[in-house]
């Protein structure tokens, strides 16, 4: 598995690649744990995520992206990056939301 993280910061925000790479490593360890993180190759790519992620995913089995839904409409289920990846990637796209509450509004079938 190859994990790529893309970002774009407005200039003239200072960028420290070492700090960004360490943040990526920390996040992977936090999500996958030590054994899971050992199975992942990590790659930090600078650029617009909407352009970088589908491009980097060419030839992949799937592209997995997160969705924070922080765009113009905070109620939207998809973020703008995940939506654009779903539209433009050449492989299947899996969109993962952080925390979603599920309520059982339908009575179970008997």
C-alpha positions as CSV (number, residue, x, y, z in Angstrom):
1,X,0.0,0.0,0.0
2,X,1.3,3.4,-0.9
3,X,-0.1,6.4,1.1
4,X,0.2,9.8,-0.5
5,X,-0.7,13.0,1.1
6,X,-1.2,16.1,-1.0
7,X,-1.5,19.7,0.2
8,X,-1.6,23.2,-1.0
9,X,-0.8,26.1,1.3
10,X,-1.3,29.7,0.3
11,X,2.0,31.6,-0.2
12,X,3.9,33.0,1.7
13,X,3.1,30.5,4.4
14,X,6.4,28.9,5.4
15,X,6.7,25.2,4.7
16,X,9.0,22.8,6.5
17,X,9.0,19.4,4.6
18,X,10.6,17.6,7.6
19,X,7.7,18.7,9.9
20,X,5.1,17.7,7.2
21,X,6.7,14.3,6.7
22,X,6.8,13.6,10.4
23,X,3.1,14.7,10.7
24,X,2.3,12.2,8.0
25,X,4.1,9.4,9.8
26,X,2.4,10.3,13.1
27,X,-1.0,10.2,11.5
28,X,-0.4,6.9,9.8
29,X,0.7,5.4,13.1
30,X,-2.3,6.9,14.9
31,X,-4.8,5.4,12.4
32,X,-3.1,2.1,11.5
33,X,-1.0,1.3,14.6
34,X,2.6,0.2,14.5
35,X,2.1,-3.0,12.6
36,X,-0.3,-1.5,10.0
37,X,1.9,1.6,9.5
38,X,4.9,-0.7,8.7
39,X,3.0,-2.0,5.7
40,X,2.4,1.4,4.2
41,X,4.9,3.4,2.0
42,X,4.3,7.0,2.7
43,X,4.8,9.8,0.1
44,X,4.3,13.5,0.6
45,X,3.4,15.4,-2.6
46,X,3.1,19.1,-2.8
47,X,0.3,20.4,-5.1
48,X,-3.4,20.9,-5.4
49,X,-5.0,17.7,-4.0
50,X,-7.7,17.8,-6.7
51,X,-5.0,17.5,-9.3
52,X,-2.4,15.5,-7.5
53,X,-4.5,12.7,-6.0
54,X,-6.2,11.4,-9.2
55,X,-2.9,11.7,-11.1
56,X,-1.0,9.8,-8.4
57,X,-3.7,7.1,-8.4
58,X,-3.4,6.2,-12.1
59,X,-2.9,2.5,-12.3
60,X,-4.0,2.0,-8.7
61,X,-6.6,-0.6,-7.5
62,X,-8.4,2.2,-5.7
63,X,-8.0,5.7,-4.4
64,X,-9.1,6.2,-0.7
65,X,-9.8,9.8,0.4
66,X,-11.2,11.4,3.5
67,X,-14.0,13.9,3.5
68,X,-14.4,16.6,6.1
69,X,-17.2,18.4,4.3
70,X,-15.7,21.8,5.1
71,X,-16.7,23.5,1.8
72,X,-19.2,26.2,1.3
73,X,-22.1,24.1,2.5
74,X,-21.0,22.5,5.8
75,X,-23.9,20.1,5.6
76,X,-22.7,18.5,2.4
77,X,-21.6,14.9,2.8
78,X,-18.7,15.2,0.3
79,X,-15.8,17.6,0.5
80,X,-14.8,19.4,-2.7
81,X,-11.6,17.4,-3.0
82,X,-13.2,14.0,-2.5
83,X,-16.0,14.9,-5.0
84,X,-13.5,16.0,-7.6
85,X,-11.4,12.8,-7.1
86,X,-14.6,10.7,-7.5
87,X,-15.3,12.5,-10.8
88,X,-11.8,12.5,-12.3
89,X,-9.9,9.4,-11.0
90,X,-9.4,6.6,-13.4
91,X,-9.8,4.0,-10.6
92,X,-12.5,3.3,-8.1
93,X,-12.7,5.9,-5.3
94,X,-13.6,5.2,-1.7
95,X,-14.6,8.2,0.3
96,X,-14.3,7.8,4.1
97,X,-16.0,10.2,6.5
98,X,-14.5,10.7,10.0
99,X,-17.4,10.3,12.4
100,X,-20.9,9.6,11.3
101,X,-23.7,9.0,13.7
102,X,-26.1,6.3,12.6
103,X,-29.6,6.1,14.1
104,X,-31.9,3.1,13.9
105,X,-35.1,4.8,12.6
106,X,-36.6,1.7,11.0
107,X,-37.9,-1.2,13.2
108,X,-36.0,-4.4,12.6
109,X,-37.7,-7.0,10.3
110,X,-39.2,-10.0,12.2
